[in-house]
Amino acid sequence: MKKMLIASLIAAGALAGAIEFRIEGEHLPNKGAWADGGQNAAMGRRVATATNNFQKGNNDANKGSGNYGVPAAGKYYVWVRTLDFGEGYRKTQVFINGQSIGKFGDGKVAVKGKPEYKWKRAMLPVELTDKLFLEAVPFAAVSRLDSILFTQDEKFIPSDNAEELAEAVEELESLD
């Protein structure tokens, strides 16, 4: 019993030192096809929205990007939050330092017509140094990107409450 208590305290201490930060989609400095999607009742908060400037098949023109300073080098687990309409085509591919970490967005599980925010974790963690270059490529003119969250805590699960998340996890400012 005593060994379990000590192991729990060590684990809790390690987790307390975990670094977390987020990048808001609407604050990407190099917009490409992305624009601040505004706020309405369906979304409940500001998000980046792929706009009418979207050019089908032209990923370079559509891609939003930014350079960021990383608070501490190391291994990070990445979570991406998108607005899911359940229609299967509003996807965004996210790249960190030139490497794809996956496609995020609409699933086919949500109830159509009832959009909801969903977090999805990248399959593999990323190794970051002191800087990161983020790129977000929308695959539809109506893709929505809310936040990209980085954490060193493998067991971390982001809050669905936007205000709670904003208070708990610092937003990184772009170096651009």
Secondary structure, 3 states (H helix, E strand, C coil): CHHHHHHHHHHHHHHHCCCEEEEEHHHCCECCCEEECCCCCCCCCCCEEECCCCCCCCHHHHCEEEEEECCCCEEEEEEEEEEECCCCCCEEEEEECCEEEEEEECCCCCCCCCCEEEEEECCCCEEECCEEEEEEEECCCCCEECEEEEECCCCCCCCCCHHHHHHHCEECCECC
